[in-house]
């Protein structure tokens, strides 16, 4: 079988699976759902009894003395009340059921995404993921608001109407039912055109979200480089593609209303012609004919609702399918069965012949070997893209290695739970991340159960207590837009205080002072030194002055650790580190000379203390 032939079958299977999984969320409140269906059936049945009573009333009027017209009118009024009460209650309960299902689905999706590995987010644009959480969720919400309940009620109405028509006159029922296959064929042809467009529409909306989010986040760059028109043109192009996909997707709804109206008139006319003949032949009463004609109109009504809501169903199924794709994606990094919690560590780190690749076949870490003893300060340097960040990414087990071992206090990190490992690692990133919340809650983010006093103590250690108290509400000041109401240095000091509060046994410093001025850098460096006391720390740096005092510096180039040693040892080797250092400090000869003199003095002092 060709791929082209397999595609429709595969698409049909995916749609069926999405509907079944959506129904599982509906059936979380199975009792309320079934009660709603029961009331919906009773209300619909009561509504459809009105045409029957109307036929009886006409027969009573045609045959004086046969029955009470007022009695029938009272019965019709009673059925109207029953219809209203039952349908209102049914729709109210169904709303509770569907909104609970939507809530559970949204929670499952978000919680599952929180558990996915970084490799998943490396492959997925944020705009696309946001589209699945918003646009795709909205399509399901649009279905659950009214179309879902109306489709169920319309199905009841259609079944009851068909049965009633058959009971009144099988001949008239057969005439009326001819319209169903004709409408079904027409809808099937249009759906073949519109259904793929719903998938394309959701993809284009994801692309559009990505462009808008990226443009707004980088608005300063857009304005500085005068690319407003270019950004607008790019957004316009993708938006136009989404518009065209939406127009094709909704082509079915353009035909449904006029098509169903024409079908209703034709059906009523044909039934009336055949009904008159049956009436003349004495095979049906005038009341029965009136009821049959009423049912023909009511017969078209549910079909109209069902077909008109078809777009909501297809759109929701496509959206649900995209969401279930994420839910079915397993994490790349998973705890082994029976993995144990890592006990409180000293900070003894060993890399043994570690190899790693982000993409299979493209190795970015090659036979990495090094040892870090407890409390040691490790500096990581090298050209851009050499693999410095990769070392900390696999040490924190954001990614699993291809081969080799990473040992912490002699324990392979692959054999312990991820949570117990990361709980003991503090991270200070190049771009400080603060949440839209109070300063106090941003600090407490580091450790569950941290008290206000502990947070304030950490803030004092990180030299940020003073400026926090000068904020309008002090520690209760709400930080907005990632801390836009603070300076870059202040945001970084808060993240250092947050790391202190976590009381880590290992520390990752990722270019922590690269985006601040020299004066602020000295303040941050002072806070970092306090944070590094007694813990094994890894500092990624392009500015080599920040790692000169490290106990060991790892020089990384093209995925390999090419040099190891302290600053003096590496300068004496005149290798890659020496080249990087000299290139970085070109034009600052005096500082380099001071470093060389200081190194010689330290050597002489060491030689004096240890005579041959």
N, C-alpha and C positions, 0 to 999 in steps of 0.2 A: 504494500500500500504506500502511495506517495505521501510526502509531507503535506501537500495541499489537501489531500483527501483526509488525512488524519486531523488537520487543524480544526474543522468544525466539530468533530467528535470530541476532541480534547476540550474545546471551548465549552461544549454542552456539559461535559463532565465537571468542569470547573464551576460552571454556574450552578449545577445541581448540588455540588459539594458546599458552595457558599450558602445556598438557601438552607441546606440541612444544618449547617453550623450556626447560622443566624437563628434558626428555630430552637436550637439547644439553649441559646441565651434567653429566648422568649419563654421557654419551658422551665426556667429557673423558678418562676412563680406559677407552677403548673395548675394549682388549685384555682387561683384567681383567673388564669387564662381560660380554663374550662368553664368556670362560672360565667365569664364574660361571653363565651361562645353560646352557652345555653340561653342566656338572656337575649343575645342577639338573634338567635333562632326564634324565640318566643315573640320578640318584638316584630320581627319580619313577618312571621306567620300571622300575627294579629293585623298587621298592616295590609297583608294580601287578602284577608277575610273581608275587608271593606268592599272591594268590587263584587264579591259573591253576594253580600247583603244588598248591594246596589241593584244587582240583577233580580234578587227576590223582590225588592221594592218596585221595580219596573213591572214584574209579573203581577204583583198585587194591584198596581194601578191599572194594568190592562185587564185584570179580572176583579171587578169590584166585589168586596165582601170576602175575598180569599184570605186576606191577612191584614194585620194592623201596620199601616205605614209608619205611624209614630213609634210603635214598638221597635221596628227595624231601625229607625233613626236613632233611638236611644242606644241600641246595640252598637251602631256605628260610632256613636260618641264614646261609649265605653271602650271599644277597641282602640280608638284614637288615644285615649288616656293610657291604656296598657302599652301601646306602641311607644309613646313618648317616654314613659317611666323606664321600660325595659331597655330601649335603645340608648337613652341618656346614661343609665347606670352601666350598661355594657361598654359604651365608648369611654366612659370615665375610668372604669377598671382597666380597659385595654390600654389606655394612656399610661397608667401606672406600670403595667407590665412591660410595655415597650420602652419606656424611659428607664426603667430599672435594667432592662437588657442592654440599652445603650450605655448606661453608666458602667455596667460590668465589662462590656466589650472595650470601652475606652480605658478602663483601669488595667485590664489584662494586657492591652497593647502597650500602654506606657510602662507598666512594670516589667514587661518582657524586654522592651527596648533598654531599660535600665540595666538589665542583666546581660545584654549582648556585649561582645568583645569589641575592642577598638577597631579591629580589622573590618567589621561590618560598617562602622561609621566612616572608615577611610574610603569605602567604595560608594557610599550613598551621600549625595549632596544634601545639606541640611534642608534646603527648600523642598526637596522631594519627600523627606521624612515628615516635614511640617505639613505637607499636602495630605499625607496619609492620616495624620492626626486631626486635621481640620476639614479639608475639602471632602475626603472620602468619608469621614465621620458624618459630615453634613448631609451627604447623599442618603445615608442610612436614616438619619434623623428626619429628613424630608419624607421618606417612605413611612416611617413609624408615626409621624404626626397625624395623618388622616388617611392616606391611600391604603395603608395596611388594613385598617379596620373597615374601610369602605369596600375593599376587595373581598374581605370575608363576608360582609353583609350581602354584597352583590351576588356572591356565590350561593348563599342561602336563598336569596330571592329568585335567582335563576332556576335553581333546582325545584323549589316549591312551585314556581310559575309553570314550568314544564309539566310537572305532575298534575297541576290543576287543569291545564289545557287538555291533557290526555283524558282526564276524568270527564271533562265537559264534552269534548268531541275529539276522538282520535284523528278524524279527518282534518279538522281545523288545526290541531296540534301539528300534524305532519306538514301542512301548508306553511305554518308559522316557523317551524324549525328548519326549513330549507335555507333560511337566511344565515344560520350559524356557520355551516361549512364555507359559504361564500365569504363571509366576513373573516373567518379564520385564515383562509388562503391569502386574502389581501393583506391581513396583518402580518402573516408569516413572510410575505415578499418584502414588505416595508421594513420589518425587523431585521431581515438579512442585510439591509442597507444601513440601518441606524445602529445596530448593536455594536459593531466594531468601532464606530465613531465615539461611543461612550468611553471605551478604553483609551482612545486617542485623546479625548477631551481631558480625562484625568491626568494623563501624562503631560499634556501641554499646560495644564493648570499647575502641576508640580514644577515644570520648567519656569513658568511665570513667577511662582512664589520664590524660587531660587534667585532669579534675576532681581526681583524687587528687594529681597532681603539683602543681597550682596551690595546692591547700589546704595541702599539707605545706610548700611553699615559703613560703606566707604565713601560717604557723601563728601567728606573733606577732600579726599583725593580727586573725586570727580570734579569738584568745583576748581580745585587748584590746577588741574590739567585741562580745564575747559572742555570737558567731555559730556556736558549736560545733553546736548543734542544727540550725541552718539548713543548715550544711555537710553534716551527717550525713543530713538529709532529702534534699538534692540528690543526694548520692552514692547513697542508697538508691533513689531514683527511677530513676536511670540504670542502676543495678545490677539492679533489677527488670526493666527493659526488656531488658537483656542476658540475664537469666535466661529470660524468655519467648521471646526469639528463639532461645536455645539449646535450649529444650524443643521448639519447632517444628522446628528444624534436625535434631534427633536422633530425630524420630518414626519414621523408617525403621528405625533399629536396634532399636526396641522390637518390631517385627513380624518381623524377619528370623529370629531363632533359632526361635521357635515355628512360624513358617511353614515353614521348611526341615525341621524335624523332622516336621511333619505330612505334608509332601510326600514325605519319605523313606519314611515308613510306608505311605502310599498307593501310592507307586511300587513298593515291595517287594511289597506285597500283590497289586497288579495283575499284576506280572511273575510272581509265584509262581503265580497262577491260570492265566495263559496258558502258563507253563512246564510246569505239571503236565499240561495238555492235550497239549502238544508231546511231553512225556515218554511219555504213554500211547500217542500215535500213533507212537512210535519215531523221532521227528524230532530228538531231543536226548538226550544221556546225563544221568544224574543228577549226574555231576561237572560237566558243562557248565552244568546248571541252577544248581548251587551257586555256580559261578563268576559266572554272570550275576547272581544275587541279591547276591553280594558286590560286584560292580561297580555295581549299582544303589545300594547304600549309599555306595560310594566316589564315585559320580557326584553324589550330593547333597552330599557333603562339600566339594568345591571350589566348588560353587555357593554353599554357606553362607559359605565364606571370602570369596568375591568380593563377594557382596551385603552381608555384615557389614562389610567394609572400605570399602563405598561411601561412608560418611560421611567417612572419612579422606580419600578422594580428592576429594570435593566441597569439603571444608573447605580442603584443601591447594591446590586449583585456585583457589579464591576468594582465598586468601592470596597465592598466587603472582601472580595477576592484579593485586592491589593493589600488590605490590612492583614488577611490571613497568611499572605506570603511572608510578612514580617513575623507574625506569630509562629510560623512554622520554621523560621530560621534559627538553628541552634547556635549557642555561643561557640566560638572557636576555642576559647580557653575554658576548660571545665575541671572541676575537682575530680580526682580519681575516686572510685568507689572505696569507701572506708578511709578517706583522707582525714588525717588528724589535725587538730589545731596546733599551730606553731607556738611553743612556749615562749615566754619573755626571753629575748635574745640579748647576747652581749654585743654582737655586731661584727662577728668574724665572717668575712665574705671571701669565697673562693670561686673563680671561674676556671673550669677545666675543659679545654679543647671545645669551646662553645662555638657552634655554627648556627646561623640564623638567616632566614630570608622572608621578606614581607610577601613577595610573590614567588611561588614555586619555581625553582630553576634560576633565580637571580639572587645569589647569596650576597648579603650585605654585611655579615659578620663572619670572619674567617679565623677559626682556630684561636679564639681569644683565651688568653691565660693571664690571670693576675691574682694576687692575694691582698686583702685588706684586713688588718688586725683591728680589734675593738678600739674605738675612739680615734681611728686614723682619719686624716683629711685627705681625700683623693681628689685631684684635679683632673678634668678631662678637657683636652684641647686637640685641635687639628683643623684642617681645612673644612669649609662648608660642605656638608653632605658626606663627611668621612665616616660617620657612624657613632658620634658621641651620644646623641639622644637614644640611639638603638641600645646602647649598653644599659641605660637606666630603664628603658622600656621593657627589656627582658628581665632585668633584675626585679622590677616590681610585678612581673608576670602579666603585663598587659598583653603580651604575646608569648606563645610557647616556642622554645628553641627547636631547631631541627635535630641537633645532636649535641653531645657533651653534657656537662653538669654545672649547675649553679648551686653552691652549698652555702647555707647560712647557719653558722655554728655547727657545721658538719651535717646538716640536714638538707637533703635535696628539696628545693622549693616546689618541685613537681609533685611531691608526696604530701604536701600540707594544703590546708584550705586557703583559698585566695584571700578571704576576709581576714584570717589570722595573720597573714603575711603583711597585707597592706595596712592593717591597723597599727603596725609598728613602724611604718614608714611615713615621714613627713615630707611634703613637697612644697617648694616655693618656686613658682613659675616665673617666666620672663614677663608675661602679661598677667598682672594680679587680677584674680576673678573674685568679685564681690557681688552678692545677691541683693535684689531689691527688698531690703529688710532693714531692721535696726542694726546699729553697730554691734550691740550686744549679741544679737542672734547670729550675726555673721561670724563672731568669734566662737560662739557655742557650736557652730557647724562642725568644728574639728573633733569634738568629743561629746558623746551622749552623756547627759547628767552633769555637765560642767556647771559650777555655780557662778553667780555674778562676781563674787570675790575672786575666784580663780581667774576669770576672764580679765578683771581689772589688774590683777597681779601680773598676768602675761603681757598685758598692754604696757605696764610700767617697765617690764624687762625689755620690751621691744622699742622703748622710747616713743610710744605713741599715745600715752595716757594724757599728756599735756594738751595736744591739739584736739583730741577727742572731747575733752572737757570744755573746749572753746566752741564746739559745735552748738547750734541752737538748742538742742535737747540732750546734749552730751551723748551718753551711750545709748539713749533712746532715739537718737536722730536716725531717720530713715535714709538709707543710701539708695540713690536712684540711678538707673542706666549704668550698672556696673561700677558705681562709685564715682559718677561724673562730678559730684559736688565735693570731691577731694582731689588733691594733686596726685601726680603719678607716684611720688615718693611716699606720700601718706598712705595711698592704697597698698603699696608694697610693704610698708611697716605693719599694716593691719594683717596682711597675710602671714608675715613673720610671727606676729603675736598669736595668730590662729595656729600656726605650726607648733609654737611653744606649748600652747594649751593641749595639743594632742600628745605631748610627752613621747615623741618618737624615739626609737632605738637606732633607726637609720634615717638619713636625711638626704634629700635630693634638692640641689640648688641649680635651677635651669636658667642661666643668664640673669640672675636675680637683680643685678645692678646695671644692666646694659642700657636701660632707657631713662636713666636719671643723670643729673649733672654731678660734677665732681664733689661738690659740698654735700649734696644729699647722699651720694654714694658712700661717703665716710660715715654718715649716720647709720645707713643701712648695714654697712660692713660691721659696725660696732654691734648692732643687734644680731647680725648673723653669727658673729663670734660667740655671743652668749648662747645662741641656739645650738651651735656645734659642740659645745662643751660636753664631753663624755659620750658622744655618739659618733658612729661611723658615718661620714658625710661624703657625698659625691657632688662636686661643683663643675658644671659645664660652663666653659668660658671661651669667648673670643678675645676679650680684653685680658691678656695674660697677667696683668698686675693683680688681678683678683685671685689668682691661684699660685702666686709665687711662693707663698708660705705653706703650701700644701706639703704633707708628709711624703706623698707620692703623686707624681703626675703621669697620667697615661696619655701618650701621644698617639692619636688614632689617624690612620690614613687609608682610604679605600677599604674600610671594613676590617682592617687589621691593626692590632696594637703594635706599633713599630718601635716605640721607645718607652721605657719606664724609669722612674727615678725622681729625685727631688730637683729643684730648680738648678742648684749648683752643678749637680752631676750631669744634667741634660745640657747645660750650657757648655760644660767641659767636653762633651762628646761632639759638639759642633755638627749635630745632625738636623733633623727636621725642626725640632723645637727651637734650636739655636737660630735657624733661618726665620722661623715665624716671629721669634722674639725680636731679632734684629730688624726685620722688615716693619714690625709694628712700632718699634721705637726709633725708627730712622728720623733724624732731625732732633732727637732728644739724647745727644751723645753724653751729656753730663750725667744723666740718670743711669745710663748703661755703665759708664765708667765707675760711678759710685757702687753699682751692683757688683762689678768685677773686683773692686778694691775690698768691698765688704766680704766677698767670697774668699779672697786671698787671706784676709785677716782671720776669718773663721778657720781656714786650713792651718794657718800658722799656730793659732791658739790650740787647735786639736793636736797638732804635732808636738807642741810644748807640753801638753798634758799627758801625752803617750810617747815618751822618748824611746827611740829604738834600743 
